Amino acid sequence: PLEMSAKKPVPFLRQVVPVRKKVQRDPRFDDLSGEYKPEIFMKTYTFLDTIKKQEKEMVQKQLKKCRNMEQKEKLQRLLNRMTQQEQAQKKQQKLRERELSLKRQQRELAKQGKKPFFLKKSEKRKLELAEKYAELKRSGKLESFLNKKRKRNAIKDKRHLPSQKNL
């Protein structure tokens, strides 16, 4: 330590040895971590899907055995969350595949010497909706889906109509 004069009062927070401050890095935003590419991420962590599937089966087995209502409710919520995550992941994967196929088509057209054409967000949405309808038609749930949509729209329209009290 440094020698200090006895005549001068010692400061309360005296720095004896300079300490290097630890720099915390967030890998999500750091350049050192590299660029995030979902395709590479999915290929690297495919083993997680099998683990999730095993966990889901285990939860289902526990749910069948469980007698306690609170525990059963907890397990049911967990199972629902797992299935929702699985569906969201499948949806995201479909979206990614669709975008990749569009990119491939654009590359092919560019190789042929044609000018690239990029879809607008609204056109992408229309294509997605058409695909959804085709999928519902294939599964046979189109009619029930349309009925629900009609009911929802009817309720919205009723809200905008003037009520009997106002007349």
Steps between C-alpha positions, in 0.01 A plus 500: 500500500591860448666687785288787612570800717375466855416871510243474218176303575468178305217511243210268578504316164869471429602309187791280598531282190327597176233239427400434142128528462340184363327571170173313465399402149160396374556239226174597329631844410874441486693484172739243643220245515445514125187552297176319586381273223184305584580219253834428665344533845229247412754254357725532804226454758280234336574267792287728720188398307545135599556600863187717496301213350618266778411758765155542349439125510618491860259780595215316326577184698512698825170664412334159456634372833436819700207506745556839666287764326745788553790295368287378211408858408866604513601212275217580258619862470856382445385258232298773327799732504722228354256430217462872427877542483521202268231643271667842498831341407337306215331817376829689511673217315232507227540875466877464471465226238256713299740795505788274395298361210414854385870592518592192295243595236644851484852361458382274219333795325814708547710222345271502199564872468165625621457789741439390860151557637442529873159450659347771714397426857132507404557251216692271734206521742256409221710198404515395865122533533443297182731231634313499831167456322643216290629330815161539673323361194733199496438430868124557464481782754437780253125520560528525880777762463286709265199472736709627791631784284144594396386506864797718598429744218128508588583593858731777376229632268242495781725718711512766229123507448303754705327351800122511566546746789654761270207496255 
